[in-house]
Amino acid sequence: MDVSQVLEALRAVHAPNTLDTIRQQANQFLEDFKNTQVPIVVIQTSLSLLSAPDADVRVRHFGLHCF
């Protein structure tokens, strides 16, 4: 799993101009990521999101909720 895929999905979920179908797909991707990935992958990705110095508060929020 690439961190950039998670970031792209988070941008789609929170962007005001995202179509509803795209937003729903992105949200489903994020939920599937949290619930079906190998735990170590989720932890590593979450730590990357939390430790990024330029991370948006929404990105950090998602990172925290993966634990």
VEXVO-779982 format. One record per residue (C-alpha): chain; y, x, z; residue number from 1. Coordinates in nm, 2 decimals. Each point is the difference from the previous one (the first is absolute). Layout:
<guzas>
+-----+--------+--------+--------+-----+
| mol |     yy |     xx |     zz | seq |
+-----+--------+--------+--------+-----+
|   A |      Y |      X |      Z | NUM |
...
+-----+--------+--------+--------+-----+
</guzas>
This chain:
<guzas>
+-----+--------+--------+--------+-----+
| mol |     yy |     xx |     zz | seq |
+-----+--------+--------+--------+-----+
|   A |   0.00 |   0.00 |   0.00 |   1 |
|   A |   0.34 |   0.13 |  -0.10 |   2 |
|   A |   0.30 |  -0.05 |   0.23 |   3 |
|   A |   0.21 |  -0.08 |  -0.31 |   4 |
|   A |  -0.21 |  -0.31 |  -0.06 |   5 |
|   A |   0.07 |  -0.13 |   0.35 |   6 |
|   A |   0.37 |   0.08 |  -0.04 |   7 |
|   A |   0.01 |  -0.18 |  -0.34 |   8 |
|   A |  -0.16 |  -0.31 |   0.15 |   9 |
|   A |   0.25 |   0.01 |   0.29 |  10 |
|   A |   0.29 |   0.02 |  -0.24 |  11 |
|   A |  -0.14 |  -0.29 |  -0.19 |  12 |
|   A |  -0.04 |  -0.21 |   0.31 |  13 |
|   A |   0.35 |   0.06 |   0.13 |  14 |
|   A |   0.20 |   0.01 |  -0.33 |  15 |
|   A |   0.21 |  -0.32 |  -0.04 |  16 |
|   A |  -0.06 |  -0.01 |  -0.38 |  17 |
|   A |  -0.38 |   0.02 |   0.01 |  18 |
|   A |  -0.18 |  -0.29 |  -0.15 |  19 |
|   A |  -0.20 |  -0.21 |   0.24 |  20 |
|   A |  -0.33 |   0.08 |  -0.17 |  21 |
|   A |   0.07 |   0.37 |   0.01 |  22 |
|   A |   0.10 |  -0.02 |   0.37 |  23 |
|   A |  -0.32 |  -0.19 |   0.08 |  24 |
|   A |  -0.21 |   0.26 |  -0.18 |  25 |
|   A |   0.18 |   0.29 |   0.18 |  26 |
|   A |  -0.04 |  -0.17 |   0.34 |  27 |
|   A |  -0.37 |  -0.05 |  -0.07 |  28 |
|   A |  -0.03 |   0.36 |  -0.10 |  29 |
|   A |   0.16 |   0.11 |   0.33 |  30 |
|   A |  -0.23 |  -0.24 |   0.20 |  31 |
|   A |  -0.31 |   0.13 |  -0.18 |  32 |
|   A |   0.12 |   0.36 |   0.06 |  33 |
|   A |   0.02 |  -0.07 |   0.38 |  34 |
|   A |  -0.33 |  -0.19 |   0.02 |  35 |
|   A |  -0.24 |   0.16 |  -0.25 |  36 |
|   A |   0.09 |   0.37 |  -0.03 |  37 |
|   A |  -0.19 |   0.27 |   0.19 |  38 |
|   A |   0.17 |   0.03 |   0.34 |  39 |
|   A |   0.09 |   0.37 |  -0.04 |  40 |
|   A |   0.18 |  -0.08 |  -0.33 |  41 |
|   A |   0.20 |  -0.28 |   0.17 |  42 |
|   A |   0.09 |   0.24 |   0.29 |  43 |
|   A |   0.10 |   0.28 |  -0.23 |  44 |
|   A |   0.21 |  -0.22 |  -0.22 |  45 |
|   A |   0.16 |  -0.16 |   0.30 |  46 |
|   A |   0.09 |   0.33 |   0.15 |  47 |
|   A |   0.15 |   0.11 |  -0.34 |  48 |
|   A |   0.21 |  -0.32 |   0.00 |  49 |
|   A |   0.11 |   0.05 |   0.36 |  50 |
|   A |   0.09 |   0.37 |  -0.04 |  51 |
|   A |   0.20 |  -0.02 |  -0.32 |  52 |
|   A |   0.36 |   0.09 |   0.10 |  53 |
|   A |   0.15 |  -0.23 |  -0.26 |  54 |
|   A |  -0.23 |  -0.30 |   0.07 |  55 |
|   A |   0.15 |  -0.34 |   0.01 |  56 |
|   A |  -0.04 |  -0.20 |   0.32 |  57 |
|   A |  -0.23 |  -0.24 |  -0.19 |  58 |
|   A |  -0.22 |   0.28 |  -0.11 |  59 |
|   A |  -0.03 |   0.13 |   0.36 |  60 |
|   A |  -0.07 |  -0.36 |   0.12 |  61 |
|   A |  -0.29 |  -0.03 |  -0.24 |  62 |
|   A |  -0.13 |   0.35 |   0.10 |  63 |
|   A |   0.00 |  -0.11 |   0.37 |  64 |
|   A |  -0.18 |  -0.33 |  -0.08 |  65 |
|   A |  -0.29 |   0.19 |  -0.17 |  66 |
|   A |  -0.12 |   0.13 |   0.34 |  67 |
+-----+--------+--------+--------+-----+
</guzas>
